Amino acid sequence: MRSKCIKILQMFDDDDRSTFGGEHWTFTEEDEEEEDIDFYVILSVPRDATTEEIHKAYKQRCLIFHPDKHLNLDVPDRKEADKIFAELQRAHKTLMDPCMRRIYDVMGVRGINLQGWQLVEYSSTAEDIRREYEFICRLRDHEIMLQIINPISSFFTKFSLIGCFQEVDRYGPELLGMRLGQSVDCALVGSHKIGLGGQTLFDERGIGNGNVQLWHKWAYSLGIQQEGRPGKGFYETTLTTSPEMAQISTKITLADTSPQSFFHRYSVTIEPMLTYSILDSSISPSINASLIAPLLPGWKATLHMAAQILLQIFNFRLPVSTTTRISMHGITPSLSYECQISKYSRIAFKLTLSYPSFLLLSSIRISTSVSSFEFCFVLCDNQEDVVRAFVKGIFIPLIAFNTARLIYRRMRRK
């Protein structure tokens, strides 16, 4: 630290001009790992200097170290001059700000490099600044830990409101089921990840069930395509266990990312599975395969097959967040809307109608970076009540959505 500042002063004091020949001041990786730089020494001002004195010293240094003064130098020397001038600017900006100067006097450069000092007031004492620094460090370590393990929790409940929309024999809402889930994953070497998750399920009778999952993910490139753009691949192995069965599956996804290729934005997914039933000690192999291909701008088609039986023919997704699924069991159009209600949370509403079963579903989902809460409502399951349930079922999610948005807006204002 001192060697940097002394060399800067030597360059300033030697006949008031820059000397970039011979032994001159440079930035190295070893310097970056040294102790904090003394901004007062860089500007050659005392620690109790006023803002006017600091600004005057900065102007004097700029007359020597400004990049425009060294245009005739070689490229390496000119880069060194730019780095020196950047340090001068950094020292001037820090010492001219009363709050940042107070933090620097207590914690040094490591203090001003830390994000989150908006909570510290100018009147804070040195002890308060140290305490706040330790708190911000713990908060940063916690955020880093969350990024590494990526914990995700989910809460899902399903209610039946069919009886509320019947003309006769009406009855109240019923709880059909509940699901709780939690998962974490951890990055390994390269693009490998391992994860552990679990789910707990409850039905309307209060009978519970659950499973545990262990998976391994690997993202890789498929080779060089046109214009040097590699195709993308994704590999995932999942082991699922529950009281009734144990299942192992491997999902392989291949995608072509080259814009010049005919198969641009095409993706193929193959997922073989092997299921072992604990009750009858039987093994059941199966395989899922799907092909996603772009049709028109904003339109995608999905061909999905499972165990050699065609289950889903087309899945159209439009730019307005609508989806229409055409399968052997009928047509299922859906409409979804999602918006941000705070800096770290979002709310979504979805309405789905299946034909010819006339199963009408609506759901509300509130999600954050690490958790999600979803409430699904069955509004109708017959043709006679579908119009009444459709009209009344739309307003229920809208009222809940506007109420939640109003509450979050007031919380943000506070």
Number of C-alpha atoms within 10 A of each C-alpha: 13 14 11 17 19 15 16 23 17 16 19 18 11 10 9 14 15 19 15 17 9 6 8 14 22 16 11 8 7 7 14 11 9 10 12 16 20 19 23 17 17 23 26 20 16 11 13 9 13 13 14 10 15 22 17 14 16 20 16 13 22 16 14 18 24 17 18 13 15 18 12 9 13 10 11 11 19 18 15 18 25 17 17 21 18 15 16 22 15 12 22 22 15 19 24 15 12 12 18 20 20 20 26 21 16 15 16 18 19 13 19 19 10 12 11 15 17 7 8 16 11 13 10 14 14 14 10 13 22 16 12 17 22 12 13 17 16 12 13 15 12 12 12 12 13 15 13 14 16 17 19 17 19 16 18 16 19 21 19 18 21 22 17 17 21 16 10 8 8 12 12 10 15 15 16 17 19 18 18 16 19 17 19 17 20 17 17 13 6 9 11 15 17 18 18 18 18 18 18 15 17 17 15 13 9 12 9 13 14 16 17 18 18 18 18 19 20 17 16 15 13 14 11 11 15 12 10 9 15 17 18 17 19 17 18 18 18 18 18 18 17 16 12 13 17 18 18 18 20 18 18 19 18 19 20 21 18 19 13 12 13 9 14 15 15 17 19 17 18 19 18 17 19 15 18 17 15 13 9 9 8 10 13 10 13 13 16 17 18 18 16 18 17 17 10 9 8 12 14 18 18 20 17 21 17 16 13 11 9 12 15 18 15 17 21 17 18 14 9 10 13 16 19 18 18 19 16 9 12 12 17 20 16 19 15 16 13 14 11 14 19 14 8 10 16 17 21 18 22 19 21 19 22 19 14 13 15 18 17 23 24 23 19 22 18 20 18 16 12 15 15 18 16 18 17 20 24 22 28 27 18 15 12 12 16 21 13 14 22 18 10 14 22 15 11 12 20 13 11 13 18 11 12 14 18 13 11 15 13 9 10 11 6 6
